[in-house]
Amino acid sequence: MDVTLDKVKLLRDKTSAGIMDCKKALAESAGDIDDAVEYLRKKGVAKASKLTSRKAGEGVVHAYIHPGGRIGVLLEINCETDFVARTDEFKALVNDIGLQVAATSPLALTREDISADLVDKEKEIYKSQAKEEGKPEKVIDRIIEGKLEKFYEEACLLEQPYVKDPDTKVADLVKEMSGKVGENIIIRRFTRFQLGEMS
């Protein structure tokens, strides 16, 4: 098993995890840094899911202005303590979420926040498209469900692939941070402004 001090330091630099966590991750991953990062990410997400029932009453309201000044985002992200809200890691997460909203223009935070009327309208469009393409009646419902999942992935902030790492969903990014700092973190709300557009 190849767990050297250099590897522990490298893993700490990459993940900000504790020394003992890094040693254990490297031991579990036979000294492979990439596998150790994956191990820590999974552990962080598992730890974070236990924190979701705790009250998150602190945090920040942040204004993100995209370079060029044509798009701005106002968002509220909560955590449990003012101490965590003031850390560089938390501030970086908040800024990254602002960038995500500016870049992808989500309609809502979760699928539950999207109006039933809009979902019904999307289903009608998908049904018409499937019929137009001559798809058999028995598969149309499955096609609609598949396209609806894709719609949610684009329209709901928490379900979107993270712009800086498309293999990670925004919800997983938040869970990872939550596991890392040991507090419940919640994206509460956001508003996106674009020059010349009326909301």
N, CA and C atoms as an extended XYZ file, in Angstrom:
597
Properties=species:S:1:pos:R:3:atomname:S:1:resname:S:1:resid:I:1 pbc="F F F"
N         0.855       -1.184        0.000 N   MET     1
C         0.000        0.000        0.000 CA  MET     1
C         0.896        1.240        0.000 C   MET     1
N         0.628        2.153       -0.941 N   ASP     2
C         1.518        3.290       -1.173 CA  ASP     2
C         0.914        4.581       -0.619 C   ASP     2
N         1.005        4.774        0.715 N   VAL     3
C         0.464        5.986        1.335 CA  VAL     3
C         1.638        6.813        1.870 C   VAL     3
N         2.141        7.703        1.031 N   THR     4
C         3.277        8.541        1.423 CA  THR     4
C         2.774        9.888        1.931 C   THR     4
N         3.658       10.586        2.650 N   LEU     5
C         3.334       11.922        3.155 CA  LEU     5
C         3.039       12.883        2.003 C   LEU     5
N         3.794       12.740        0.904 N   ASP     6
C         3.572       13.590       -0.279 CA  ASP     6
C         2.184       13.383       -0.859 C   ASP     6
N         1.752       12.106       -0.893 N   LYS     7
C         0.415       11.812       -1.441 CA  LYS     7
C        -0.680       12.366       -0.534 C   LYS     7
N        -0.455       12.249        0.783 N   VAL     8
C        -1.432       12.802        1.731 CA  VAL     8
C        -1.545       14.310        1.535 C   VAL     8
N        -0.404       14.973        1.393 N   LYS     9
C        -0.386       16.436        1.193 CA  LYS     9
C        -1.089       16.809       -0.119 C   LYS     9
N        -0.788       16.062       -1.187 N   LEU    10
C        -1.408       16.326       -2.487 CA  LEU    10
C        -2.930       16.155       -2.412 C   LEU    10
N        -3.363       15.093       -1.750 N   LEU    11
C        -4.800       14.834       -1.618 CA  LEU    11
C        -5.470       15.921       -0.777 C   LEU    11
N        -4.790       16.366        0.282 N   ARG    12
C        -5.330       17.471        1.107 CA  ARG    12
C        -5.481       18.747        0.285 C   ARG    12
N        -4.464       19.035       -0.552 N   ASP    13
C        -4.504       20.231       -1.401 CA  ASP    13
C        -5.662       20.164       -2.386 C   ASP    13
N        -5.919       18.954       -2.883 N   LYS    14
C        -6.993       18.785       -3.880 CA  LYS    14
C        -8.384       18.835       -3.273 C   LYS    14
N        -8.508       18.338       -2.031 N   THR    15
C        -9.855       18.147       -1.476 CA  THR    15
C       -10.153       18.936       -0.210 C   THR    15
N        -9.134       19.482        0.454 N   SER    16
C        -9.285       20.168        1.751 CA  SER    16
C        -9.775       19.238        2.851 C   SER    16
N        -9.682       17.926        2.640 N   ALA    17
C       -10.106       16.960        3.662 CA  ALA    17
C        -9.046       16.889        4.754 C   ALA    17
N        -9.418       16.360        5.910 N   GLY    18
C        -8.491       16.216        7.032 CA  GLY    18
C        -7.409       15.180        6.750 C   GLY    18
N        -6.311       15.252        7.503 N   ILE    19
C        -5.172       14.337        7.294 CA  ILE    19
C        -5.601       12.879        7.455 C   ILE    19
N        -6.339       12.582        8.524 N   MET    20
C        -6.758       11.191        8.766 CA  MET    20
C        -7.695       10.706        7.661 C   MET    20
N        -8.587       11.579        7.203 N   ASP    21
C        -9.484       11.200        6.101 CA  ASP    21
C        -8.687       10.913        4.839 C   ASP    21
N        -7.662       11.741        4.574 N   CYS    22
C        -6.823       11.535        3.390 CA  CYS    22
C        -6.060       10.222        3.472 C   CYS    22
N        -5.504        9.927        4.664 N   LYS    23
C        -4.776        8.662        4.850 CA  LYS    23
C        -5.698        7.468        4.605 C   LYS    23
N        -6.900        7.544        5.182 N   LYS    24
C        -7.852        6.440        5.022 CA  LYS    24
C        -8.263        6.287        3.560 C   LYS    24
N        -8.510        7.405        2.886 N   ALA    25
C        -8.913        7.359        1.470 CA  ALA    25
C        -7.811        6.741        0.619 C   ALA    25
N        -6.562        7.115        0.894 N   LEU    26
C        -5.434        6.552        0.134 CA  LEU    26
C        -5.263        5.065        0.427 C   LEU    26
N        -5.462        4.688        1.679 N   ALA    27
C        -5.370        3.276        2.048 CA  ALA    27
C        -6.458        2.464        1.337 C   ALA    27
N        -7.674        3.003        1.310 N   GLU    28
C        -8.801        2.327        0.655 CA  GLU    28
C        -8.631        2.271       -0.862 C   GLU    28
N        -7.827        3.198       -1.397 N   SER    29
C        -7.668        3.317       -2.860 CA  SER    29
C        -6.305        2.815       -3.335 C   SER    29
N        -5.597        2.065       -2.480 N   ALA    30
C        -4.277        1.511       -2.816 CA  ALA    30
C        -3.306        2.592       -3.287 C   ALA    30
N        -3.423        3.794       -2.698 N   GLY    31
C        -2.494        4.871       -3.016 CA  GLY    31
C        -2.795        5.651       -4.280 C   GLY    31
N        -3.883        5.315       -4.985 N   ASP    32
C        -4.239        6.018       -6.219 CA  ASP    32
C        -4.955        7.328       -5.882 C   ASP    32
N        -4.374        8.450       -6.295 N   ILE    33
C        -4.919        9.783       -5.948 CA  ILE    33
C        -6.333        9.976       -6.497 C   ILE    33
N        -6.561        9.663       -7.771 N   ASP    34
C        -7.890        9.862       -8.371 CA  ASP    34
C        -8.959        9.037       -7.666 C   ASP    34
N        -8.631        7.780       -7.349 N   ASP    35
C        -9.589        6.931       -6.630 CA  ASP    35
C        -9.839        7.473       -5.226 C   ASP    35
N        -8.783        8.015       -4.611 N   ALA    36
C        -8.916        8.584       -3.260 CA  ALA    36
C        -9.816        9.819       -3.276 C   ALA    36
N        -9.678       10.656       -4.318 N   VAL    37
C       -10.552       11.835       -4.462 CA  VAL    37
C       -12.007       11.376       -4.588 C   VAL    37
N       -12.225       10.360       -5.427 N   GLU    38
C       -13.586        9.821       -5.622 CA  GLU    38
C       -14.133        9.265       -4.304 C   GLU    38
N       -13.295        8.551       -3.565 N   TYR    39
C       -13.682        7.984       -2.268 CA  TYR    39
C       -14.122        9.107       -1.313 C   TYR    39
N       -13.320       10.175       -1.243 N   LEU    40
C       -13.646       11.302       -0.357 CA  LEU    40
C       -14.920       12.009       -0.799 C   LEU    40
N       -15.110       12.127       -2.109 N   ARG    41
C       -16.332       12.767       -2.608 CA  ARG    41
C       -17.557       11.970       -2.191 C   ARG    41
N       -17.486       10.643       -2.339 N   LYS    42
C       -18.619        9.795       -1.950 CA  LYS    42
C       -18.885        9.894       -0.457 C   LYS    42
N       -17.822        9.885        0.340 N   LYS    43
C       -17.970       10.010        1.794 CA  LYS    43
C       -18.586       11.360        2.166 C   LYS    43
N       -18.154       12.406        1.471 N   GLY    44
C       -18.675       13.750        1.731 CA  GLY    44
C       -20.154       13.845        1.430 C   GLY    44
N       -20.584       13.248        0.309 N   VAL    45
C       -21.993       13.260       -0.080 CA  VAL    45
C       -22.810       12.457        0.929 C   VAL    45
N       -22.272       11.308        1.371 N   ALA    46
C       -22.986       10.484        2.352 CA  ALA    46
C       -23.138       11.236        3.675 C   ALA    46
N       -22.063       11.892        4.093 N   LYS    47
C       -22.094       12.680        5.339 CA  LYS    47
C       -23.078       13.844        5.208 C   LYS    47
N       -23.077       14.491        4.048 N   ALA    48
C       -23.940       15.654        3.826 CA  ALA    48
C       -25.412       15.278        3.900 C   ALA    48
N       -25.769       14.084        3.398 N   SER    49
C       -27.187       13.708        3.399 CA  SER    49
C       -27.711       13.545        4.831 C   SER    49
N       -26.819       13.258        5.790 N   LYS    50
C       -27.239       13.169        7.191 CA  LYS    50
C       -27.482       14.560        7.792 C   LYS    50
N       -26.922       15.592        7.170 N   LEU    51
C       -27.012       16.951        7.722 CA  LEU    51
C       -28.260       17.709        7.264 C   LEU    51
N       -28.959       17.182        6.248 N   THR    52
C       -30.029       17.959        5.604 CA  THR    52
C       -31.198       18.311        6.519 C   THR    52
N       -31.349       17.592        7.626 N   SER    53
C       -32.476       17.909        8.522 CA  SER    53
C       -32.142       19.052        9.486 C   SER    53
N       -30.880       19.461        9.528 N   ARG    54
C       -30.491       20.524       10.456 CA  ARG    54
C       -30.827       21.903        9.897 C   ARG    54
N       -31.171       22.821       10.817 N   LYS    55
C       -31.599       24.172       10.422 CA  LYS    55
C       -30.421       24.988        9.892 C   LYS    55
N       -30.628       25.587        8.736 N   ALA    56
C       -29.609       26.454        8.131 CA  ALA    56
C       -30.141       27.882        8.133 C   ALA    56
N       -29.813       28.635        9.196 N   GLY    57
C       -30.357       29.990        9.346 CA  GLY    57
C       -29.367       31.104        9.082 C   GLY    57
N       -28.109       30.749        8.803 N   GLU    58
C       -27.083       31.750        8.487 CA  GLU    58
C       -26.791       31.684        6.990 C   GLU    58
N       -25.763       32.382        6.544 N   GLY    59
C       -25.398       32.342        5.133 CA  GLY    59
C       -25.202       33.728        4.566 C   GLY    59
N       -25.409       33.850        3.266 N   VAL    60
C       -25.198       35.138        2.597 CA  VAL    60
C       -26.224       35.376        1.504 C   VAL    60
N       -26.439       36.654        1.228 N   VAL    61
C       -27.103       37.077        0.005 CA  VAL    61
C       -25.966       37.640       -0.847 C   VAL    61
N       -25.820       37.111       -2.046 N   HIS    62
C       -24.662       37.437       -2.878 CA  HIS    62
C       -25.117       37.987       -4.226 C   HIS    62
N       -24.406       39.001       -4.692 N   ALA    63
C       -24.666       39.544       -6.037 CA  ALA    63
C       -23.513       39.125       -6.942 C   ALA    63
N       -23.832       38.374       -7.970 N   TYR    64
C       -22.825       37.953       -8.946 CA  TYR    64
C       -23.078       38.731      -10.239 C   TYR    64
N       -22.064       39.416      -10.730 N   ILE    65
C       -22.170       40.130      -12.002 CA  ILE    65
C       -21.231       39.448      -12.990 C   ILE    65
N       -21.789       38.934      -14.060 N   HIS    66
C       -20.995       38.221      -15.062 CA  HIS    66
C       -20.104       39.218      -15.799 C   HIS    66
N       -18.857       38.817      -16.163 N   PRO    67
C       -17.976       39.725      -16.899 CA  PRO    67
C       -18.680       40.346      -18.115 C   PRO    67
N       -18.530       41.634      -18.262 N   GLY    68
C       -19.219       42.360      -19.332 CA  GLY    68
C       -20.394       43.157      -18.802 C   GLY    68
N       -20.863       42.791      -17.603 N   GLY    69
C       -21.918       43.559      -16.941 CA  GLY    69
C       -23.298       43.473      -17.582 C   GLY    69
N       -23.554       42.444      -18.397 N   ARG    70
C       -24.870       42.319      -19.045 CA  ARG    70
C       -25.795       41.333      -18.322 C   ARG    70
N       -25.211       40.494      -17.456 N   ILE    71
C       -25.995       39.510      -16.705 CA  ILE    71
C       -25.613       39.609      -15.236 C   ILE    71
N       -26.628       39.626      -14.370 N   GLY    72
C       -26.401       39.658      -12.933 CA  GLY    72
C       -27.295       38.655      -12.233 C   GLY    72
N       -26.828       38.155      -11.111 N   VAL    73
C       -27.596       37.173      -10.338 CA  VAL    73
C       -27.575       37.606       -8.877 C   VAL    73
N       -28.732       37.523       -8.255 N   LEU    74
C       -28.844       37.763       -6.820 CA  LEU    74
C       -29.298       36.439       -6.209 C   LEU    74
N       -28.537       35.918       -5.235 N   LEU    75
C       -28.930       34.638       -4.669 CA  LEU    75
C       -28.696       34.589       -3.169 C   LEU    75
N       -29.472       33.732       -2.514 N   GLU    76
C       -29.324       33.494       -1.084 CA  GLU    76
C       -28.958       32.039       -0.887 C   GLU    76
N       -27.826       31.829       -0.186 N   ILE    77
C       -27.401       30.473        0.160 CA  ILE    77
C       -27.203       30.442        1.669 C   ILE    77
N       -27.799       29.439        2.309 N   ASN    78
C       -27.771       29.341        3.763 CA  ASN    78
C       -26.884       28.203        4.249 C   ASN    78
N       -26.325       28.407        5.448 N   CYS    79
C       -25.587       27.375        6.164 CA  CYS    79
C       -26.006       27.488        7.628 C   CYS    79
N       -25.375       26.718        8.506 N   GLU    80
C       -25.814       26.700        9.900 CA  GLU    80
C       -25.175       27.779       10.768 C   GLU    80
N       -23.938       28.175       10.436 N   THR    81
C       -23.233       29.133       11.302 CA  THR    81
C       -22.626       30.272       10.495 C   THR    81
N       -22.472       31.394       11.151 N   ASP    82
C       -21.826       32.554       10.558 CA  ASP    82
C       -20.354       32.249       10.270 C   ASP    82
N       -19.757       31.390       11.099 N   PHE    83
C       -18.356       31.004       10.913 CA  PHE    83
C       -18.144       30.403        9.523 C   PHE    83
N       -18.975       29.440        9.143 N   VAL    84
C       -18.856       28.800        7.824 CA  VAL    84
C       -19.171       29.805        6.718 C   VAL    84
N       -20.165       30.658        6.938 N   ALA    85
C       -20.552       31.647        5.924 CA  ALA    85
C       -19.393       32.578        5.567 C   ALA    85
N       -18.462       32.771        6.488 N   ARG    86
C       -17.337       33.675        6.243 CA  ARG    86
C       -16.102       32.977        5.667 C   ARG    86
N       -16.151       31.646        5.508 N   THR    87
C       -14.975       30.938        4.985 CA  THR    87
C       -14.825       31.169        3.476 C   THR    87
N       -13.579       31.086        3.021 N   ASP    88
C       -13.306       31.253        1.584 CA  ASP    88
C       -13.982       30.168        0.759 C   ASP    88
N       -14.032       28.934        1.307 N   GLU    89
C       -14.660       27.815        0.582 CA  GLU    89
C       -16.139       28.087        0.319 C   GLU    89
N       -16.826       28.573        1.367 N   PHE    90
C       -18.260       28.852        1.226 CA  PHE    90
C       -18.482       29.986        0.228 C   PHE    90
N       -17.655       31.044        0.349 N   LYS    91
C       -17.777       32.176       -0.581 CA  LYS    91
C       -17.529       31.747       -2.021 C   LYS    91
N       -16.563       30.835       -2.208 N   ALA    92
C       -16.270       30.330       -3.559 CA  ALA    92
C       -17.454       29.541       -4.105 C   ALA    92
N       -18.084       28.729       -3.249 N   LEU    93
C       -19.270       27.968       -3.670 CA  LEU    93
C       -20.379       28.924       -4.092 C   LEU    93
N       -20.627       29.941       -3.277 N   VAL    94
C       -21.685       30.916       -3.569 CA  VAL    94
C       -21.417       31.600       -4.909 C   VAL    94
N       -20.178       31.989       -5.138 N   ASN    95
C       -19.821       32.639       -6.403 CA  ASN    95
C       -20.002       31.689       -7.587 C   ASN    95
N       -19.608       30.422       -7.392 N   ASP    96
C       -19.767       29.422       -8.457 CA  ASP    96
C       -21.242       29.175       -8.786 C   ASP    96
N       -22.096       29.201       -7.769 N   ILE    97
C       -23.543       29.031       -8.014 CA  ILE    97
C       -24.069       30.248       -8.775 C   ILE    97
N       -23.579       31.438       -8.432 N   GLY    98
C       -23.957       32.642       -9.180 CA  GLY    98
C       -23.560       32.531      -10.636 C   GLY    98
N       -22.339       32.051      -10.898 N   LEU    99
C       -21.868       31.827      -12.268 CA  LEU    99
C       -22.752       30.812      -12.986 C   LEU    99
N       -23.128       29.744      -12.281 N   GLN   100
C       -23.991       28.701      -12.854 CA  GLN   100
C       -25.324       29.301      -13.310 C   GLN   100
N       -25.941       30.092      -12.446 N   VAL   101
C       -27.241       30.702      -12.776 CA  VAL   101
C       -27.095       31.664      -13.955 C   VAL   101
N       -26.020       32.458      -13.949 N   ALA   102
C       -25.789       33.401      -15.049 CA  ALA   102
C       -25.613       32.658      -16.373 C   ALA   102
N       -24.862       31.564      -16.348 N   ALA   103
C       -24.528       30.833      -17.574 CA  ALA   103
C       -25.679       29.994      -18.115 C   ALA   103
N       -26.501       29.423      -17.223 N   THR   104
C       -27.488       28.434      -17.674 CA  THR   104
C       -28.939       28.902      -17.606 C   THR   104
N       -29.186       30.015      -16.954 N   SER   105
C       -30.530       30.591      -16.854 CA  SER   105
C       -31.608       29.578      -16.441 C   SER   105
N       -31.457       28.935      -15.268 N   PRO   106
C       -32.483       27.968      -14.840 CA  PRO   106
C       -33.818       28.663      -14.558 C   PRO   106
N       -34.898       27.922      -14.745 N   LEU   107
C       -36.238       28.461      -14.487 CA  LEU   107
C       -36.597       28.410      -13.004 C   LEU   107
N       -36.056       27.390      -12.298 N   ALA   108
C       -36.442       27.163      -10.906 CA  ALA   108
C       -35.322       26.440      -10.167 C   ALA   108
N       -35.473       26.365       -8.858 N   LEU   109
C       -34.500       25.663       -8.034 CA  LEU   109
C       -34.687       24.145       -8.154 C   LEU   109
N       -35.930       23.670       -8.004 N   THR   110
C       -36.232       22.238       -8.083 CA  THR   110
C       -37.401       22.006       -9.038 C   THR   110
N       -37.645       20.759       -9.387 N   ARG   111
C       -38.776       20.448      -10.284 CA  ARG   111
C       -40.122       20.763       -9.631 C   ARG   111
N       -40.164       20.710       -8.289 N   GLU   112
C       -41.413       21.044       -7.581 CA  GLU   112
C       -41.761       22.521       -7.718 C   GLU   112
N       -40.763       23.342       -8.031 N   ASP   113
C       -40.982       24.786       -8.169 CA  ASP   113
C       -41.485       25.183       -9.558 C   ASP   113
N       -41.509       24.247      -10.486 N   ILE   114
C       -41.983       24.556      -11.845 CA  ILE   114
C       -43.494       24.343      -11.891 C   ILE   114
N       -44.195       25.301      -12.471 N   SER   115
C       -45.660       25.227      -12.467 CA  SER   115
C       -46.157       24.021      -13.267 C   SER   115
N       -47.263       23.446      -12.785 N   ALA   116
C       -47.877       22.290      -13.441 CA  ALA   116
C       -48.306       22.658      -14.870 C   ALA   116
N       -48.723       23.916      -15.074 N   ASP   117
C       -49.136       24.364      -16.411 CA  ASP   117
C       -47.988       24.277      -17.406 C   ASP   117
N       -46.791       24.693      -16.969 N   LEU   118
C       -45.633       24.644      -17.853 CA  LEU   118
C       -45.258       23.201      -18.171 C   LEU   118
N       -45.316       22.330      -17.166 N   VAL   119
C       -45.004       20.905      -17.375 CA  VAL   119
C       -46.001       20.293      -18.357 C   VAL   119
N       -47.290       20.603      -18.191 N   ASP   120
C       -48.318       20.084      -19.106 CA  ASP   120
C       -48.080       20.572      -20.538 C   ASP   120
N       -47.692       21.835      -20.652 N   LYS   121
C       -47.411       22.418      -21.970 CA  LYS   121
C       -46.237       21.691      -22.643 C   LYS   121
N       -45.186       21.430      -21.856 N   GLU   122
C       -44.021       20.704      -22.383 CA  GLU   122
C       -44.431       19.302      -22.838 C   GLU   122
N       -45.255       18.621      -22.032 N   LYS   123
C       -45.708       17.264      -22.385 CA  LYS   123
C       -46.472       17.269      -23.704 C   LYS   123
N       -47.324       18.285      -23.879 N   GLU   124
C       -48.086       18.401      -25.130 CA  GLU   124
C       -47.166       18.567      -26.330 C   GLU   124
N       -46.134       19.408      -26.162 N   ILE   125
C       -45.170       19.630      -27.247 CA  ILE   125
C       -44.463       18.326      -27.593 C   ILE   125
N       -44.007       17.596      -26.557 N   TYR   126
C       -43.285       16.339      -26.792 CA  TYR   126
C       -44.189       15.301      -27.461 C   TYR   126
N       -45.468       15.297      -27.057 N   LYS   127
C       -46.419       14.343      -27.634 CA  LYS   127
C       -46.637       14.649      -29.129 C   LYS   127
N       -46.799       15.937      -29.435 N   SER   128
C       -46.975       16.348      -30.838 CA  SER   128
C       -45.746       15.996      -31.667 C   SER   128
N       -44.560       16.233      -31.101 N   GLN   129
C       -43.314       15.913      -31.819 CA  GLN   129
C       -43.224       14.417      -32.111 C   GLN   129
N       -43.545       13.603      -31.099 N   ALA   130
C       -43.467       12.144      -31.273 CA  ALA   130
C       -44.443       11.668      -32.337 C   ALA   130
N       -45.655       12.219      -32.341 N   LYS   131
C       -46.659       11.834      -33.353 CA  LYS   131
C       -46.215       12.273      -34.739 C   LYS   131
N       -45.664       13.492      -34.805 N   GLU   132
C       -45.167       14.042      -36.074 CA  GLU   132
C       -44.057       13.164      -36.661 C   GLU   132
N       -43.236       12.584      -35.764 N   GLU   133
C       -42.137       11.713      -36.200 CA  GLU   133
C       -42.614       10.294      -36.489 C   GLU   133
N       -43.921       10.047      -36.289 N   GLY   134
C       -44.492        8.736      -36.599 CA  GLY   134
C       -44.155        7.654      -35.577 C   GLY   134
N       -43.904        8.042      -34.346 N   LYS   135
C       -43.580        7.060      -33.301 CA  LYS   135
C       -44.829        6.264      -32.942 C   LYS   135
N       -44.667        4.969      -32.629 N   PRO   136
C       -45.827        4.144      -32.249 CA  PRO   136
C       -46.455        4.654      -30.943 C   PRO   136
N       -47.770        4.561      -30.870 N   GLU   137
C       -48.523        5.065      -29.716 CA  GLU   137
C       -48.014        4.487      -28.394 C   GLU   137
N       -47.617        3.200      -28.401 N   LYS   138
C       -47.218        2.533      -27.153 CA  LYS   138
C       -45.903        3.073      -26.561 C   LYS   138
N       -45.070        3.734      -27.370 N   VAL   139
C       -43.796        4.251      -26.835 CA  VAL   139
C       -43.828        5.759      -26.568 C   VAL   139
N       -44.913        6.412      -26.954 N   ILE   140
C       -44.986        7.871      -26.821 CA  ILE   140
C       -44.855        8.314      -25.362 C   ILE   140
N       -45.506        7.600      -24.437 N   ASP   141
C       -45.415        7.982      -23.018 CA  ASP   141
C       -43.975        7.906      -22.506 C   ASP   141
N       -43.247        6.859      -22.931 N   ARG   142
C       -41.838        6.724      -22.522 CA  ARG   142
C       -40.989        7.841      -23.107 C   ARG   142
N       -41.294        8.215      -24.350 N   ILE   143
C       -40.562        9.317      -24.996 CA  ILE   143
C       -40.807       10.617      -24.240 C   ILE   143
N       -42.069       10.866      -23.874 N   ILE   144
C       -42.428       12.075      -23.126 CA  ILE   144
C       -41.682       12.114      -21.793 C   ILE   144
N       -41.654       10.980      -21.077 N   GLU   145
C       -40.958       10.924      -19.777 CA  GLU   145
C       -39.471       11.217      -19.930 C   GLU   145
N       -38.863       10.644      -20.964 N   GLY   146
C       -37.432       10.872      -21.215 CA  GLY   146
C       -37.138       12.334      -21.511 C   GLY   146
N       -37.974       12.941      -22.350 N   LYS   147
C       -37.767       14.354      -22.695 CA  LYS   147
C       -38.058       15.262      -21.512 C   LYS   147
N       -39.003       14.861      -20.678 N   LEU   148
C       -39.335       15.642      -19.489 CA  LEU   148
C       -38.161       15.626      -18.494 C   LEU   148
N       -37.509       14.467      -18.356 N   GLU   149
C       -36.328       14.386      -17.495 CA  GLU   149
C       -35.236       15.331      -17.995 C   GLU   149
N       -35.041       15.367      -19.301 N   LYS   150
C       -34.047       16.251      -19.902 CA  LYS   150
C       -34.428       17.719      -19.646 C   LYS   150
N       -35.723       18.021      -19.760 N   PHE   151
C       -36.220       19.368      -19.491 CA  PHE   151
C       -35.901       19.778      -18.053 C   PHE   151
N       -36.177       18.880      -17.081 N   TYR   152
C       -35.891       19.179      -15.674 CA  TYR   152
C       -34.400       19.410      -15.461 C   TYR   152
N       -33.579       18.610      -16.139 N   GLU   153
C       -32.128       18.739      -16.000 CA  GLU   153
C       -31.637       20.112      -16.477 C   GLU   153
N       -32.308       20.668      -17.470 N   GLU   154
C       -31.931       21.989      -17.982 CA  GLU   154
C       -32.588       23.121      -17.187 C   GLU   154
N       -33.825       22.906      -16.734 N   ALA   155
C       -34.614       23.978      -16.135 CA  ALA   155
C       -34.429       24.137      -14.627 C   ALA   155
N       -34.006       23.076      -13.929 N   CYS   156
C       -33.906       23.106      -12.463 CA  CYS   156
C       -32.448       23.224      -12.034 C   CYS   156
N       -32.126       24.275      -11.333 N   LEU   157
C       -30.747       24.548      -10.931 CA  LEU   157
C       -30.086       23.351      -10.266 C   LEU   157
N       -30.754       22.722       -9.300 N   LEU   158
C       -30.130       21.623       -8.552 CA  LEU   158
C       -29.889       20.384       -9.404 C   LEU   158
N       -30.611       20.239      -10.514 N   GLU   159
C       -30.443       19.060      -11.372 CA  GLU   159
C       -29.476       19.303      -12.531 C   GLU   159
N       -29.051       20.549      -12.706 N   GLN   160
C       -28.166       20.877      -13.823 CA  GLN   160
C       -26.762       20.308      -13.625 C   GLN   160
N       -26.097       19.922      -14.723 N   PRO   161
C       -24.670       19.601      -14.623 CA  PRO   161
C       -23.926       20.897      -14.291 C   PRO   161
N       -22.966       20.819      -13.401 N   TYR   162
C       -22.185       21.974      -12.974 CA  TYR   162
C       -21.321       22.449      -14.141 C   TYR   162
N       -21.345       23.743      -14.460 N   VAL   163
C       -20.656       24.254      -15.657 CA  VAL   163
C       -19.150       24.015      -15.631 C   VAL   163
N       -18.541       23.976      -14.440 N   LYS   164
C       -17.091       23.763      -14.366 CA  LYS   164
C       -16.712       22.281      -14.347 C   LYS   164
N       -17.694       21.405      -14.123 N   ASP   165
C       -17.465       19.958      -14.109 CA  ASP   165
C       -18.777       19.261      -14.454 C   ASP   165
N       -19.058       19.082      -15.760 N   PRO   166
C       -20.352       18.540      -16.195 CA  PRO   166
C       -20.694       17.145      -15.660 C   PRO   166
N       -19.705       16.425      -15.101 N   ASP   167
C       -19.997       15.109      -14.516 CA  ASP   167
C       -20.629       15.234      -13.126 C   ASP   167
N       -20.643       16.445      -12.586 N   THR   168
C       -21.193       16.694      -11.247 CA  THR   168
C       -22.450       17.540      -11.361 C   THR   168
N       -23.508       17.117      -10.686 N   LYS   169
C       -24.734       17.925      -10.630 CA  LYS   169
C       -24.553       19.029       -9.582 C   LYS   169
N       -25.286       20.119       -9.739 N   VAL   170
C       -25.209       21.226       -8.779 CA  VAL   170
C       -25.584       20.731       -7.374 C   VAL   170
N       -26.598       19.887       -7.276 N   ALA   171
C       -27.013       19.351       -5.971 CA  ALA   171
C       -25.867       18.593       -5.310 C   ALA   171
N       -25.095       17.827       -6.113 N   ASP   172
C       -23.964       17.073       -5.565 CA  ASP   172
C       -22.836       18.002       -5.124 C   ASP   172
N       -22.655       19.089       -5.870 N   LEU   173
C       -21.648       20.087       -5.510 CA  LEU   173
C       -21.957       20.664       -4.124 C   LEU   173
N       -23.234       20.984       -3.894 N   VAL   174
C       -23.672       21.534       -2.604 CA  VAL   174
C       -23.503       20.484       -1.501 C   VAL   174
N       -23.866       19.225       -1.804 N   LYS   175
C       -23.718       18.147       -0.809 CA  LYS   175
C       -22.253       17.927       -0.452 C   LYS   175
N       -21.391       17.984       -1.451 N   GLU   176
C       -19.953       17.831       -1.201 CA  GLU   176
C       -19.443       18.891       -0.237 C   GLU   176
N       -19.824       20.137       -0.501 N   MET   177
C       -19.398       21.235        0.374 CA  MET   177
C       -19.978       21.050        1.774 C   MET   177
N       -21.210       20.623        1.829 N   SER   178
C       -21.875       20.379        3.100 CA  SER   178
C       -21.119       19.320        3.901 C   SER   178
N       -20.724       18.245        3.236 N   GLY   179
C       -19.962       17.183        3.891 CA  GLY   179
C       -18.598       17.669        4.335 C   GLY   179
N       -17.995       18.544        3.525 N   LYS   180
C       -16.653       19.053        3.827 CA  LYS   180
C       -16.654       19.951        5.066 C   LYS   180
N       -17.665       20.831        5.167 N   VAL   181
C       -17.690       21.777        6.294 CA  VAL   181
C       -18.494       21.250        7.491 C   VAL   181
N       -19.222       20.145        7.283 N   GLY   182
C       -19.985       19.551        8.385 CA  GLY   182
C       -21.236       20.312        8.757 C   GLY   182
N       -21.787       21.062        7.795 N   GLU   183
C       -23.035       21.808        8.045 CA  GLU   183
C       -24.000       21.620        6.884 C   GLU   183
N       -25.284       21.777        7.193 N   ASN   184
C       -26.305       21.764        6.155 CA  ASN   184
C       -26.176       23.049        5.327 C   ASN   184
N       -26.120       22.919        4.011 N   ILE   185
C       -26.046       24.076        3.112 CA  ILE   185
C       -27.223       23.994        2.153 C   ILE   185
N       -27.919       25.106        1.997 N   ILE   186
C       -29.126       25.149        1.160 CA  ILE   186
C       -29.072       26.347        0.229 C   ILE   186
N       -29.332       26.107       -1.061 N   ILE   187
C       -29.573       27.234       -1.968 CA  ILE   187
C       -31.035       27.608       -1.750 C   ILE   187
N       -31.274       28.790       -1.207 N   ARG   188
C       -32.629       29.185       -0.833 CA  ARG   188
C       -33.414       29.750       -2.015 C   ARG   188
N       -32.791       30.692       -2.744 N   ARG   189
C       -33.502       31.326       -3.869 CA  ARG   189
C       -32.510       32.103       -4.721 C   ARG   189
N       -32.948       32.419       -5.929 N   PHE   190
C       -32.099       33.201       -6.834 CA  PHE   190
C       -32.970       33.973       -7.817 C   PHE   190
N       -32.398       35.048       -8.349 N   THR   191
C       -33.032       35.816       -9.417 CA  THR   191
C       -31.941       36.159      -10.415 C   THR   191
N       -32.241       36.019      -11.694 N   ARG   192
C       -31.283       36.310      -12.751 CA  ARG   192
C       -31.773       37.513      -13.554 C   ARG   192
N       -30.869       38.445      -13.793 N   PHE   193
C       -31.201       39.631      -14.579 CA  PHE   193
C       -30.321       39.660      -15.826 C   PHE   193
N       -30.942       39.971      -16.963 N   GLN   194
C       -30.171       40.130      -18.185 CA  GLN   194
C       -30.556       41.460      -18.821 C   GLN   194
N       -29.545       42.207      -19.215 N   LEU   195
C       -29.749       43.539      -19.781 CA  LEU   195
C       -30.754       43.480      -20.933 C   LEU   195
N       -31.781       44.319      -20.865 N   GLY   196
C       -32.765       44.388      -21.952 CA  GLY   196
C       -33.900       43.391      -21.848 C   GLY   196
N       -33.851       42.461      -20.874 N   GLU   197
C       -34.916       41.466      -20.711 CA  GLU   197
C       -35.807       41.858      -19.563 C   GLU   197
N       -37.111       41.695      -19.741 N   MET   198
C       -38.060       41.920      -18.652 CA  MET   198
C       -38.327       40.592      -17.981 C   MET   198
N       -38.411       40.583      -16.632 N   SER   199
C       -38.654       39.315      -15.925 CA  SER   199
C       -40.127       38.980      -15.930 C   SER   199
